[in-house]
Amino acid sequence: MIFSARYTSWGPRGAATPLLVGEGPEKLGTFGVERATVGEQTWMLSATKDRASATTQDGLTFTITGNLARAKSLAVNLGGREVTLLNEARQDWVIEDAEGAKIAQFSGGNNGVRRCVLELEETARLSTEEVVALSWFVRLILEARLSVSSTVLIVTLLAATLIAVLALLL
């Protein structure tokens, strides 16, 4: 079935985080760490620094490969359909199909990590399962990048504090 809404977003985080159609209240599924419930199916989830996959009960597997925190281009296989996620600017991404046509976009700016909105092009012909998988990948990417940014900020603040303390002592 072709997904017809314009975008997806994520609800409040918890043990089971809901993936919403638009702003909600309609849910596409709920996601935990290792499992998701999408419709009537349970999906198995697996994520590392360089790869993530979601597998449906029917055995259909969606994968993303590449360093989620640093790569400028990530390869996605949506159960046999290849798409590419391209980092166009610091926090702005586009998703292109195999022919290079833009099918969706997302951004880490303006609370993007909290809401993780995946905006679909009007011409995009994606199934509900493909949209759910892409939405989860978007969330993983934005969370991984936030983690790296937070670590860099903490290290910078610690270094600045150390320099300030040394300057006062000397």
TINULO-784770 format. One line per 4 residues: number of its first residue (from 0); their letters; for each residue x, z, y of C-alpha. Coordinates in nm, 3 decimals, padded with zeros to 5 digits. Layout:
TINULO-784770
NUM) A) X/Z/Y  ... $
This chain:
TINULO-784770
0) MIFS) 00.000/00.000/00.000  00.135/-00.097/00.344  00.181/00.194/00.585  -00.024/00.128/00.899 $
4) ARYT) 00.056/00.415/01.139  00.306/00.367/01.423  00.527/00.667/01.349  00.594/00.977/01.143 $
8) SWGP) 00.711/01.321/01.253  00.795/01.653/01.091  00.595/01.973/01.117  00.732/02.326/01.149 $
12) RGAA) 01.024/02.406/00.922  00.972/02.642/00.635  01.004/02.662/00.259  00.793/02.345/00.251 $
16) TPLL) 00.824/02.127/00.561  00.535/01.884/00.618  00.591/01.514/00.695  00.310/01.405/00.925 $
20) VGEG) 00.142/01.077/01.009  00.201/01.059/01.384  00.151/01.408/01.527  -00.067/01.514/01.234 $
24) PEKL) -00.279/01.668/01.101  -00.263/01.408/00.819  00.031/01.481/00.589  00.231/01.228/00.393 $
28) GTFG) 00.396/01.505/00.196  00.580/01.835/00.202  00.954/01.866/00.151  01.163/02.147/00.009 $
32) VERA) 01.534/02.141/-00.070  01.523/01.987/-00.418  01.163/01.865/-00.446  00.897/01.699/-00.237 $
36) TVGE) 00.528/01.654/-00.296  00.415/01.310/-00.181  00.049/01.247/-00.246  -00.006/01.358/-00.603 $
40) QTWM) 00.356/01.300/-00.707  00.658/01.527/-00.717  00.979/01.364/-00.596  01.323/01.490/-00.694 $
44) LSAT) 01.561/01.515/-00.397  01.939/01.519/-00.394  02.166/01.521/-00.089  02.541/01.543/-00.034 $
48) KDRA) 02.761/01.461/00.264  02.792/01.096/00.158  02.474/01.018/-00.035  02.111/01.119/-00.066 $
52) SATT) 01.843/01.009/-00.307  01.474/01.064/-00.368  01.325/00.973/-00.704  00.952/00.946/-00.769 $
56) QDGL) 00.782/01.057/-01.091  00.753/00.686/-01.177  01.134/00.653/-01.162  01.150/00.461/-00.833 $
60) TFTI) 01.467/00.568/-00.651  01.544/00.553/-00.279  01.908/00.604/-00.174  02.120/00.620/00.137 $
64) TGNL) 02.499/00.595/00.120  02.767/00.669/00.376  02.880/00.975/00.570  02.550/01.096/00.715 $
68) ARAK) 02.725/01.300/00.986  02.968/01.036/01.115  02.895/00.680/00.998  02.779/00.419/01.249 $
72) SLAV) 02.612/00.215/00.974  02.436/00.345/00.664  02.313/00.141/00.368  01.969/00.223/00.231 $
76) NLGG) 01.809/00.101/-00.090  01.433/00.147/-00.088  01.370/00.092/-00.457  01.526/-00.255/-00.448 $
80) REVT) 01.469/-00.340/-00.082  01.788/-00.318/00.125  01.785/-00.198/00.485  02.060/-00.085/00.722 $
84) LLNE) 02.055/00.203/00.967  02.269/00.120/01.271  02.383/00.372/01.531  02.346/00.169/01.853 $
88) ARQD) 02.435/00.447/02.095  02.532/00.812/02.072  02.195/00.934/01.942  01.991/00.613/01.915 $
92) WVIE) 01.943/00.428/01.588  01.771/00.112/01.470  01.672/00.017/01.118  01.712/-00.348/01.021 $
96) DAEG) 01.589/-00.531/00.715  01.812/-00.758/00.503  01.755/-01.048/00.748  01.866/-00.837/01.047 $
100) AKIA) 01.517/-00.792/01.194  01.442/-00.454/01.351  01.177/-00.268/01.153  01.207/00.085/01.297 $
104) QFSG) 01.402/00.315/01.526  01.474/00.684/01.579  01.672/00.906/01.812  01.839/01.245/01.811 $
108) GNNG) 01.777/01.285/02.185  01.485/01.469/02.347  01.430/01.720/02.066  01.482/01.447/01.809 $
112) VRRC) 01.631/01.685/01.556  01.335/01.923/01.578  01.070/01.652/01.550  01.262/01.367/01.377 $
116) VLEL) 01.025/01.089/01.482  01.056/00.758/01.296  00.896/00.482/01.507  00.790/00.170/01.317 $
120) EETA) 00.774/-00.181/01.460  00.432/-00.346/01.454  00.575/-00.622/01.235  00.725/-00.380/00.981 $
124) RLST) 00.572/-00.422/00.637  00.675/-00.101/00.463  00.496/00.083/00.186  00.399/00.446/00.233 $
128) EEVV) 00.670/00.549/-00.015  00.935/00.352/00.179  00.827/00.517/00.505  00.838/00.862/00.345 $
132) ALSW) 01.190/00.800/00.210  01.314/00.662/00.544  01.162/00.960/00.726  01.348/01.201/00.499 $
136) FVRL) 01.675/01.008/00.546  01.625/01.021/00.925  01.585/01.397/00.908  01.900/01.433/00.695 $
140) ILEA) 02.105/01.219/00.935  01.994/01.403/01.248  02.048/01.744/01.087  02.397/01.645/00.964 $
144) RLSV) 02.495/01.522/01.310  02.360/01.836/01.476  02.565/02.048/01.237  02.885/01.859/01.329 $
148) SSTV) 02.808/01.885/01.702  02.737/02.258/01.671  03.063/02.316/01.484  03.262/02.129/01.750 $
152) LIVT) 03.093/02.329/02.025  03.165/02.661/01.853  03.532/02.573/01.798  03.564/02.463/02.162 $
156) LLAA) 03.408/02.787/02.287  03.635/02.996/02.063  03.942/02.808/02.188  03.835/02.853/02.551 $
160) TLIA) 03.777/03.226/02.492  04.118/03.263/02.330  04.286/03.084/02.621  04.100/03.303/02.873 $
164) VLAL) 04.202/03.623/02.692  04.565/03.510/02.671  04.562/03.419/03.041  04.437/03.768/03.129 $
168) LL) 04.700/03.936/02.911  04.994/03.734/03.042 $
